[in-house]
Amino acid sequence: MSYVIGVDLGTSAVKVLLLNREGEVLAEASRSYPLFHEHSGWSEQRPDDWVEGTIEALHELTQVSGAAAEAVEGISFSGQMHGLVLLDGEGIPVRNAILWNDTRTTAECREIESLLGDKLLRVTRNPALEGFTLPKILWVKKHEPEAFAQAELFLLPKDYVRYRLTGQLHMDYSDAAGTLMLDVAGKTWSHDVLAAFGLPHSFCPPLVESHACVGTLLPEQSSRCGLPAGTKVFAGGADNACGAIGAGILQDGLTMCSIGTSGVILSYEQGSGRDYEGKVHFFNHGKQDAFYSMGVTLAAGYSLSWFKNTFAKDESFDDLLAGVDAVQPGANGLLFTPYLVGERTPHADAVIRGSFIGIDGSHERIHFARAVMEGITFSLNESVDLFRAAGKTVDTIISIGGGAQNPVWLQMQADIFNADVVALENEQGPGLGAAMLAAYGCGWFGSLDECAESFVKRSSVYKPQSSAAAAYAGLFRIYQQVYTQTAGLNESLKAYRT
């Protein structure tokens, strides 16, 4: 028997999975670590907390699994995107990591747009947003010149953990695509972008494919992890790319809907030719020479959690949603926009806030609950709508995350997206995708597609109901008007928020 390990380095915790050749999860372990918000809009972590958490979780995994450590053939990684780790000449972080959800860099984003102009979208295929890595680099350069002067190279979160385990410095294309410094189509660091901001090529790590073997465990770290020093370590990928791999999004026609705290609509792209004009993200896939387009709803599952905690704090989600299936599409004329923390796609707006539209005296709590579920799904459908407007076929959507746990919500997704929606038997998210990269890298399969046939197991399929789909098509066009009708109001209200 032989095994692989997938390491998913998230924002709040690291989770590790042990899988066999059949794709069965035999054991898992996790460790959490602190998040620091020193100022409003700031979000940081200590890079070495990730390393210690990962080593501890790997050690626990080897202890509880009962699997022979020498039978573990490989490890690969999924990681939170965009986070900035600056290393000095000794490979030591010069400051805390600045995370993807840090919003301090608005001025730097405007600077990037001003200096690069149209070249930004042509080369990096993405607009300048606060979450990306380059604005964070420029912020440190401007506001912490002494720390920046010490920095000789940058890494992303999972790459730092892998560096500490192997001693090798690399970055894969799928994660590099989220830095705003990669020529996405050319798969090289962009000379034009680096030159515009006075950054040398040596500031960027060597680029590799996600399934590339980049080393083995260092003796000291292997001992702490409880694994042999010869265990192969593979590059891995960005969390969204690995989530796509773990959901089997590896060919044209397949799209993923992921509803967690935030929500993602991600669609496979075989080539780099489709132009979305920066309206959705466009990144390199973890599958070699493939890409994916992606839209984001910032407060997807968070909107439902907010509703529960505000109006049904002591109830379970099952109790909160009991009877929601009896409410007809449209929640009796009630619409909700999930802009609780601003929005990303298609409205990159940090000021906009959510709304209930159409409230009257007949509405009960269950109508509001249904409206929240529909509003989240409408927001995700804005990305589906953009994909189709660009000529993309979206007919099968793999649904993962919290929205895939409720049959009513799965049917709602099928009706609003007007596509077949598929639930998975063995959903493990990005951690499964990381393990699949290790399995492919170890030679267990001839391709990631072959690996998906064995590891990704589909269960139920929800097909759109014609009457509901027609009703939702009309409601969606009304929903799309709410942003423009309320944007000015929210701008005025900003002064009154604490």
C-alpha positions as CSV (number, residue, x, y, z in Angstrom):
1,M,0.0,0.0,0.0
2,S,1.2,3.5,-0.8
3,Y,-0.1,7.0,0.1
4,V,0.1,10.7,-0.7
5,I,-0.6,13.7,1.5
6,G,-2.4,16.9,0.6
7,V,-1.6,20.0,2.7
8,D,-4.2,22.8,2.5
9,L,-2.8,26.0,4.0
10,G,-5.9,28.1,4.8
11,T,-6.3,31.5,6.3
12,S,-7.5,30.2,9.7
13,A,-5.9,26.7,9.8
14,V,-3.8,24.2,7.9
15,K,-5.5,20.8,7.1
16,V,-3.6,17.7,6.0
17,L,-5.1,14.6,4.3
18,L,-3.7,11.1,3.8
19,L,-5.1,9.3,0.8
20,N,-4.5,5.9,-0.7
21,R,-4.3,4.9,-4.4
22,E,-8.1,4.7,-4.6
23,G,-8.5,8.3,-3.5
24,E,-9.9,7.4,-0.1
25,V,-9.2,9.7,2.8
26,L,-7.7,7.5,5.5
27,A,-6.9,10.2,8.0
28,E,-6.8,14.0,8.5
29,A,-5.5,16.5,11.0
30,S,-5.5,20.2,11.3
31,R,-3.9,23.1,13.3
32,S,-5.1,26.7,13.6
33,Y,-3.0,29.8,14.0
34,P,-3.6,33.4,14.9
35,L,-4.6,36.3,12.6
36,F,-3.5,39.8,13.4
37,H,-5.6,43.0,12.7
38,E,-3.3,45.7,14.0
39,H,-5.3,48.4,12.2
40,S,-8.6,48.5,10.4
41,G,-8.3,46.8,7.1
42,W,-5.0,45.1,8.0
43,S,-4.7,41.3,8.0
44,E,-1.4,39.6,8.9
45,Q,0.0,36.3,10.0
46,R,3.4,35.0,11.2
47,P,4.9,32.8,8.4
48,D,6.5,30.5,11.0
49,D,3.1,29.8,12.6
50,W,2.1,28.1,9.3
51,V,5.3,26.0,9.4
52,E,4.9,24.9,12.9
53,G,1.2,24.2,12.4
54,T,1.9,22.1,9.3
55,I,4.6,20.1,11.0
56,E,2.4,19.4,14.0
57,A,-0.5,18.4,11.8
58,L,1.7,16.1,9.7
59,H,3.1,14.5,12.8
60,E,-0.4,13.9,14.1
61,L,-1.4,12.4,10.8
62,T,1.4,9.9,10.8
63,Q,0.5,8.9,14.3
64,V,-3.2,8.4,14.0
65,S,-3.4,7.0,10.5
66,G,-1.8,3.7,11.2
67,A,-0.1,3.9,7.8
68,A,3.6,3.0,7.5
69,A,5.5,6.3,7.2
70,E,7.8,4.8,4.5
71,A,4.7,4.1,2.4
72,V,4.0,7.8,2.0
73,E,5.4,8.6,-1.5
74,G,4.7,12.3,-1.8
75,I,3.3,15.5,-0.4
76,S,1.8,18.5,-2.2
77,F,0.3,21.8,-1.2
78,S,-2.7,24.1,-1.7
79,G,-2.4,27.5,-0.3
80,Q,-4.2,30.8,0.4
81,M,-3.4,33.1,-2.5
82,H,-1.7,36.5,-2.8
83,G,-0.2,36.7,0.7
84,L,3.2,38.5,0.8
85,V,6.2,36.9,2.5
86,L,9.4,38.9,2.2
87,L,12.7,37.0,2.8
88,D,16.1,38.4,3.6
89,G,19.4,36.9,2.3
90,E,19.3,34.2,4.9
91,G,15.8,33.1,4.0
92,I,14.2,34.7,7.1
93,P,11.0,36.7,6.9
94,V,11.6,40.5,7.4
95,R,8.1,41.1,8.7
96,N,4.7,39.4,9.1
97,A,3.0,38.2,6.0
98,I,0.3,40.5,4.6
99,L,-2.7,38.4,3.6
100,W,-5.1,38.2,0.7
101,N,-7.9,39.9,2.7
102,D,-5.8,42.9,3.7
103,T,-7.2,46.1,2.2
104,R,-4.6,48.8,3.0
105,T,-3.2,49.1,-0.6
106,T,-5.8,51.1,-2.5
107,A,-3.3,53.9,-3.3
108,E,-0.8,51.4,-4.6
109,C,-3.5,49.9,-6.9
110,R,-4.1,53.3,-8.4
111,E,-0.4,53.7,-8.9
112,I,-0.2,50.4,-10.7
113,E,-3.0,51.4,-13.0
114,S,-1.4,54.7,-13.7
115,L,2.0,53.3,-14.6
116,L,0.9,50.2,-16.5
117,G,-2.3,51.4,-18.2
118,D,-3.7,48.9,-20.7
119,K,-0.6,46.7,-20.3
120,L,-1.8,45.6,-16.9
121,L,-4.7,43.6,-18.4
122,R,-2.8,42.5,-21.5
123,V,0.0,40.9,-19.5
124,T,-1.4,39.9,-16.1
125,R,-5.0,39.4,-17.3
126,N,-6.3,40.9,-14.0
127,P,-7.1,44.4,-12.6
128,A,-5.2,45.9,-9.7
129,L,-7.1,44.9,-6.6
130,E,-6.0,45.3,-3.0
131,G,-5.9,41.5,-2.5
132,F,-3.1,40.9,-5.0
133,T,0.6,40.7,-4.1
134,L,2.2,43.5,-6.1
135,P,0.3,46.3,-4.3
136,K,1.5,44.8,-0.9
137,I,5.1,44.9,-2.1
138,L,4.7,48.5,-3.1
139,W,3.1,49.3,0.2
140,V,6.1,47.9,2.2
141,K,8.5,49.6,-0.1
142,K,6.8,53.0,0.5
143,H,5.8,52.7,4.2
144,E,8.5,50.4,5.6
145,P,11.7,51.2,3.6
146,E,14.0,49.6,6.2
147,A,12.2,46.3,6.1
148,F,12.0,46.4,2.3
149,A,15.8,47.1,2.1
150,Q,16.4,43.8,3.8
151,A,14.1,41.9,1.4
152,E,15.8,39.9,-1.4
153,L,13.0,37.7,-2.5
154,F,9.3,37.2,-2.0
155,L,7.2,34.1,-1.6
156,L,3.5,33.2,-1.2
157,P,2.3,31.4,1.9
158,K,2.4,27.7,0.8
159,D,5.8,28.3,-0.9
160,Y,7.3,29.5,2.3
161,V,6.1,26.4,4.2
162,R,7.5,24.2,1.4
163,Y,10.8,26.1,1.5
164,R,11.1,25.5,5.2
165,L,10.4,21.8,4.7
166,T,12.7,21.3,1.7
167,G,15.2,24.2,1.6
168,Q,14.2,24.8,-2.0
169,L,12.7,28.1,-3.4
170,H,10.0,27.8,-6.0
171,M,6.6,29.1,-7.0
172,D,4.0,27.4,-9.3
173,Y,2.2,29.2,-12.1
174,S,-1.3,29.0,-10.6
175,D,-0.2,30.9,-7.5
176,A,2.2,33.2,-9.4
177,A,-0.8,34.3,-11.5
178,G,-2.3,36.0,-8.4
179,T,0.7,38.2,-7.8
180,L,0.0,40.7,-10.7
181,M,3.6,40.2,-11.8
182,L,3.2,37.1,-14.1
183,D,2.8,37.2,-17.8
184,V,-0.1,34.7,-17.6
185,A,-0.1,33.6,-21.2
186,G,3.7,33.5,-21.5
187,K,4.2,31.8,-18.1
188,T,7.1,34.0,-17.2
189,W,7.7,36.9,-14.8
190,S,6.8,40.0,-16.7
191,H,9.9,42.2,-17.4
192,D,7.6,45.1,-18.1
193,V,5.8,44.9,-14.8
194,L,9.0,44.4,-12.7
195,A,10.8,47.2,-14.5
196,A,8.0,49.6,-14.0
197,F,8.4,49.3,-10.2
198,G,12.2,48.8,-10.0
199,L,12.0,45.2,-9.0
200,P,14.8,42.9,-10.2
201,H,14.0,39.4,-11.6
202,S,16.0,38.0,-8.7
203,F,13.2,39.2,-6.4
204,C,11.0,36.5,-7.8
205,P,11.4,32.7,-7.2
206,P,11.9,30.2,-10.0
207,L,8.6,29.1,-11.7
208,V,7.5,25.4,-11.9
209,E,4.5,23.4,-12.8
210,S,2.1,22.4,-10.0
211,H,2.9,18.7,-10.3
212,A,6.7,19.3,-10.4
213,C,8.8,17.6,-7.8
214,V,10.8,20.3,-6.1
215,G,12.7,18.4,-3.5
216,T,12.5,16.1,-0.5
217,L,12.1,16.7,3.2
218,L,15.1,18.0,5.0
219,P,16.4,15.5,7.6
220,E,15.4,17.7,10.6
221,Q,11.9,18.4,9.3
222,S,11.3,14.8,8.2
223,S,12.0,13.7,11.8
224,R,9.6,16.2,13.2
225,C,6.9,15.3,10.7
226,G,7.4,11.6,11.2
227,L,8.1,10.9,7.6
228,P,11.2,9.6,5.7
229,A,13.7,12.2,4.5
230,G,13.3,10.8,1.0
231,T,9.6,11.7,0.8
232,K,9.0,13.6,-2.4
233,V,7.6,17.1,-2.2
234,F,5.6,18.6,-5.1
235,A,5.0,22.3,-5.8
236,G,1.2,22.3,-5.4
237,G,-1.1,25.2,-6.4
238,A,-3.3,28.1,-5.4
239,D,-6.3,27.2,-3.3
240,N,-8.8,27.9,-6.1
241,A,-6.7,26.0,-8.6
242,C,-6.5,23.0,-6.2
243,G,-10.2,23.3,-5.4
244,A,-10.8,23.0,-9.2
245,I,-8.6,19.9,-9.4
246,G,-10.3,18.4,-6.4
247,A,-13.7,19.0,-8.0
248,G,-12.6,17.5,-11.4
249,I,-12.7,20.9,-13.3
250,L,-10.2,19.7,-15.8
251,Q,-11.9,20.0,-19.2
252,D,-14.0,22.4,-21.3
253,G,-17.6,22.7,-20.3
254,L,-17.0,22.2,-16.6
255,T,-17.5,25.0,-14.0
256,M,-17.3,24.9,-10.2
257,C,-19.5,26.7,-7.7
258,S,-17.9,26.9,-4.3
259,I,-19.9,28.5,-1.4
260,G,-17.9,29.0,1.7
261,T,-17.5,32.3,3.6
262,S,-16.9,33.8,0.2
263,G,-18.2,32.3,-3.0
264,V,-16.5,31.4,-6.2
265,I,-17.6,30.6,-9.7
266,L,-14.6,29.0,-11.5
267,S,-14.6,27.8,-15.1
268,Y,-12.0,25.8,-17.0
269,E,-10.2,27.5,-19.9
270,Q,-8.2,25.4,-22.3
271,G,-6.3,28.4,-23.8
272,S,-5.5,31.9,-22.9
273,G,-7.3,33.6,-25.8
274,R,-10.7,34.4,-24.2
275,D,-10.8,38.1,-23.1
276,Y,-13.0,39.1,-20.2
277,E,-11.6,42.6,-20.2
278,G,-10.7,42.2,-16.5
279,K,-14.4,41.7,-15.5
280,V,-13.5,38.3,-14.0
281,H,-10.2,36.9,-12.8
282,F,-8.1,34.9,-15.3
283,F,-5.4,32.6,-13.8
284,N,-3.2,29.7,-14.7
285,H,-4.6,26.4,-13.7
286,G,-2.8,23.7,-11.7
287,K,-3.2,21.5,-14.8
288,Q,-0.3,22.2,-17.1
289,D,-0.9,24.7,-20.0
290,A,-4.6,25.3,-18.9
291,F,-6.3,28.3,-17.3
292,Y,-9.4,29.2,-15.4
293,S,-11.7,32.2,-15.2
294,M,-13.2,33.1,-11.9
295,G,-15.7,35.4,-10.3
296,V,-16.0,36.1,-6.6
297,T,-18.8,36.9,-4.2
298,L,-17.2,38.3,-1.0
299,A,-20.0,37.5,1.4
300,A,-21.6,34.2,0.1
301,G,-22.0,31.8,3.0
302,Y,-21.1,34.7,5.3
303,S,-24.5,36.3,4.4
304,L,-26.4,33.2,5.6
305,S,-24.3,33.0,8.7
306,W,-24.9,36.7,9.4
307,F,-28.7,36.2,8.9
308,K,-28.7,33.2,11.3
309,N,-26.6,34.9,14.0
310,T,-28.7,38.0,13.8
311,F,-32.2,36.6,13.7
312,A,-31.9,32.9,14.9
313,K,-28.7,32.8,16.9
314,D,-29.7,29.8,19.1
315,E,-31.2,27.7,16.2
316,S,-29.4,25.3,13.9
317,F,-29.2,26.0,10.2
318,D,-31.6,23.1,9.7
319,D,-34.2,24.8,11.9
320,L,-33.6,28.1,10.2
321,L,-34.2,26.7,6.8
322,A,-37.0,24.3,7.6
323,G,-39.8,24.9,5.1
324,V,-37.7,27.0,2.7
325,D,-38.5,24.5,0.0
326,A,-42.2,25.5,0.3
327,V,-41.5,29.1,-0.6
328,Q,-41.8,29.8,-4.3
329,P,-38.9,31.3,-6.4
330,G,-38.6,35.0,-5.7
331,A,-39.6,34.7,-2.0
332,N,-42.9,36.5,-2.6
333,G,-41.3,39.5,-4.2
334,L,-38.3,39.8,-1.8
335,L,-34.7,40.4,-3.1
336,F,-31.5,40.3,-1.1
337,T,-28.1,41.5,-2.3
338,P,-25.2,39.9,-0.4
339,Y,-22.9,43.0,-0.3
340,L,-22.3,42.9,3.5
341,V,-18.6,43.5,3.1
342,G,-18.6,45.1,-0.3
343,E,-18.4,43.1,-3.5
344,R,-15.9,41.8,-6.0
345,T,-17.6,40.4,-9.2
346,P,-18.8,42.1,-11.3
347,H,-18.7,45.2,-9.0
348,A,-15.2,45.8,-7.4
349,D,-16.7,48.1,-4.8
350,A,-15.6,48.2,-1.2
351,V,-18.3,50.7,-0.2
352,I,-21.5,49.0,-1.4
353,R,-23.6,47.3,1.2
354,G,-26.4,44.8,1.2
355,S,-30.1,45.4,0.8
356,F,-33.5,43.7,1.2
357,I,-35.7,45.0,-1.6
358,G,-39.5,44.6,-1.7
359,I,-40.3,44.0,2.0
360,D,-44.0,44.0,2.9
361,G,-46.2,42.9,5.8
362,S,-46.8,39.5,4.3
363,H,-43.1,38.4,4.6
364,E,-42.1,36.0,7.3
365,R,-38.7,34.9,8.4
366,I,-38.7,32.0,6.0
367,H,-39.1,34.4,3.1
368,F,-36.1,36.4,4.2
369,A,-34.1,33.1,4.6
370,R,-35.1,32.1,1.0
371,A,-34.2,35.6,-0.3
372,V,-30.8,35.4,1.3
373,M,-30.1,32.0,-0.4
374,E,-31.4,33.3,-3.7
375,G,-29.4,36.6,-3.4
376,I,-26.2,34.7,-2.8
377,T,-26.9,32.5,-5.9
378,F,-27.9,35.5,-8.0
379,S,-24.6,37.2,-7.2
380,L,-22.7,34.0,-8.3
381,N,-24.8,34.0,-11.4
382,E,-23.4,37.4,-12.3
383,S,-20.2,35.5,-13.0
384,V,-21.9,32.8,-15.0
385,D,-23.7,35.5,-17.0
386,L,-20.3,37.1,-17.8
387,F,-18.9,33.8,-18.9
388,R,-21.8,33.2,-21.3
389,A,-21.7,36.7,-22.6
390,A,-18.0,36.1,-23.6
391,G,-19.1,33.0,-25.6
392,K,-18.4,30.4,-23.0
393,T,-20.6,27.3,-22.6
394,V,-21.7,26.7,-19.0
395,D,-23.9,23.6,-18.8
396,T,-22.4,21.5,-16.0
397,I,-21.5,23.0,-12.6
398,I,-19.9,21.0,-9.8
399,S,-21.1,22.5,-6.5
400,I,-18.9,22.3,-3.4
401,G,-18.9,24.0,0.0
402,G,-21.8,24.9,2.3
403,G,-24.2,25.4,-0.7
404,A,-23.7,21.7,-1.6
405,Q,-24.9,20.4,1.7
406,N,-28.5,21.5,1.2
407,P,-30.6,19.8,-1.5
408,V,-33.0,22.8,-1.8
409,W,-30.0,25.1,-2.4
410,L,-28.6,22.7,-5.0
411,Q,-31.9,22.7,-6.9
412,M,-31.9,26.5,-6.6
413,Q,-28.5,26.7,-8.1
414,A,-29.6,24.5,-11.0
415,D,-32.6,26.7,-11.6
416,I,-30.8,30.1,-11.3
417,F,-27.7,29.0,-13.2
418,N,-29.9,27.1,-15.7
419,A,-27.4,24.3,-15.8
420,D,-27.0,20.8,-14.4
421,V,-25.6,21.0,-10.9
422,V,-23.6,18.1,-9.6
423,A,-22.8,17.2,-6.0
424,L,-19.8,15.1,-5.0
425,E,-19.6,12.1,-2.7
426,N,-16.2,12.8,-1.3
427,E,-15.8,16.5,-1.3
428,Q,-12.5,17.6,0.3
429,G,-11.9,20.8,-1.5
430,P,-8.3,22.1,-2.2
431,G,-6.7,19.5,0.1
432,L,-7.9,16.8,-2.3
433,G,-6.6,18.7,-5.3
434,A,-3.2,19.0,-3.6
435,A,-3.1,15.2,-2.9
436,M,-4.1,14.6,-6.6
437,L,-1.1,16.7,-7.7
438,A,1.1,14.5,-5.5
439,A,-0.5,11.3,-6.9
440,Y,0.1,12.5,-10.5
441,G,3.6,13.7,-9.7
442,C,4.4,10.3,-8.2
443,G,3.4,8.6,-11.4
444,W,0.3,6.9,-10.1
445,F,-1.6,8.2,-13.1
446,G,-0.7,9.3,-16.6
447,S,-2.6,12.7,-16.2
448,L,-4.6,14.7,-13.8
449,D,-7.7,13.8,-15.8
450,E,-7.0,10.1,-15.1
451,C,-6.5,10.8,-11.5
452,A,-9.8,12.7,-11.3
453,E,-11.6,9.7,-12.8
454,S,-10.5,7.7,-9.8
455,F,-10.4,10.3,-7.0
456,V,-13.4,12.6,-7.8
457,K,-16.7,10.8,-7.2
458,R,-19.9,12.4,-8.3
459,S,-23.3,11.7,-6.5
460,S,-26.5,13.6,-7.2
461,V,-27.3,15.6,-10.3
462,Y,-29.8,18.5,-10.1
463,K,-31.4,19.6,-13.4
464,P,-33.0,23.0,-13.9
465,Q,-36.8,23.0,-13.7
466,S,-38.2,25.0,-16.6
467,S,-40.8,27.0,-14.7
468,A,-38.4,27.9,-11.9
469,A,-35.6,28.7,-14.3
470,A,-37.9,31.0,-16.3
471,A,-39.0,32.8,-13.1
472,Y,-35.4,33.2,-11.9
473,A,-34.3,34.6,-15.3
474,G,-36.7,37.5,-14.8
475,L,-35.8,38.0,-11.2
476,F,-32.1,38.0,-12.0
477,R,-32.5,41.0,-14.4
478,I,-34.3,42.9,-11.6
479,Y,-31.5,41.8,-9.1
480,Q,-28.9,43.2,-11.5
481,Q,-30.5,46.7,-11.2
482,V,-30.1,46.9,-7.4
483,Y,-26.4,47.7,-7.4
484,T,-26.7,50.7,-9.6
485,Q,-29.8,51.9,-7.8
486,T,-28.2,51.7,-4.3
487,A,-24.5,52.5,-5.0
488,G,-25.0,56.3,-4.6
489,L,-27.0,55.8,-1.4
490,N,-24.3,53.6,0.1
491,E,-21.6,56.2,-0.8
492,S,-23.6,58.8,1.1
493,L,-24.1,56.4,4.1
494,K,-20.4,55.7,4.4
495,A,-19.9,58.7,6.6
496,Y,-22.3,57.3,9.1
497,R,-20.7,53.9,9.5
498,T,-18.5,53.3,12.6
